[in-house]
């Protein structure tokens, strides 16, 4: 299988102790679709933050590239 681009919408929700907790990641068709989903989740209160991430992956071989952050919305975890 060839290397393919994957666009992921990663929402974040409020945890029990006030911290951020990752929600269920969603694979999207393209970056614009992921950004629409992030904005909609934020507007509806379903998420308090989100990342839109691009990853190049050869899933058959188990090779994944470094994530490229395309968008940051609302509250997200600090980078380590």
C-alpha positions in Angstrom: 0.0 0.0 0.0 1.2 3.5 -0.8 1.7 6.3 1.6 -1.5 8.2 2.2 -2.4 11.5 3.7 -4.7 11.3 6.8 -6.4 14.4 8.2 -7.6 14.0 11.7 -9.9 16.2 13.8 -9.0 15.6 17.5 -11.5 17.2 19.9 -10.8 17.9 23.6 -13.4 17.9 26.3 -13.5 19.0 29.9 -12.2 16.3 32.3 -13.7 15.5 35.7 -11.0 17.5 37.6 -11.1 20.4 35.2 -8.3 19.3 32.9 -8.5 18.6 29.2 -9.3 15.1 28.0 -9.0 13.9 24.4 -12.3 13.0 22.7 -12.8 10.5 19.9 -10.5 11.4 16.9 -12.4 11.7 13.6 -10.8 11.0 10.2 -11.8 13.7 7.7 -11.8 14.0 3.9 -9.6 17.1 3.9 -8.4 20.0 6.1 -11.5 22.2 5.3 -13.8 19.4 6.4 -11.8 18.9 9.7 -11.9 22.7 10.4 -15.7 22.7 9.8 -16.1 19.9 12.2 -13.9 21.6 14.8 -15.9 24.9 14.5 -19.2 23.0 14.8 -18.1 21.0 17.8 -16.9 24.2 19.5 -20.1 26.1 18.7 -22.3 23.3 20.0 -20.4 22.9 23.2 -19.4 19.3 22.3 -15.7 20.3 22.6 -13.8 23.0 24.4 -10.8 22.7 22.0 -9.5 20.8 18.9 -6.5 20.1 16.8 -6.6 19.5 13.1 -3.7 17.3 12.2 -2.2 15.9 8.9 -0.3 12.6 9.1 1.4 10.8 6.2 0.9 7.1 6.8 1.7 3.7 5.3 -0.7 1.8 7.4 0.1 -1.6 5.9 3.7 -1.2 6.8 2.9 0.5 10.2 4.9 3.6 9.2 3.6 7.0 10.4 5.1 10.3 9.8 5.4 13.2 12.2 2.0 15.0 12.7 1.7 18.4 11.2 -0.7 20.7 13.1 -2.9 22.5 10.6 -5.2 24.2 13.1 -5.7 24.8 16.7 -9.2 25.8 18.1 -10.0 26.8 21.7 -8.3 25.1 24.6 -5.8 22.4 23.8 -3.1 20.6 25.8 0.2 22.3 26.0 3.0 20.8 23.9 5.4 18.7 25.9 
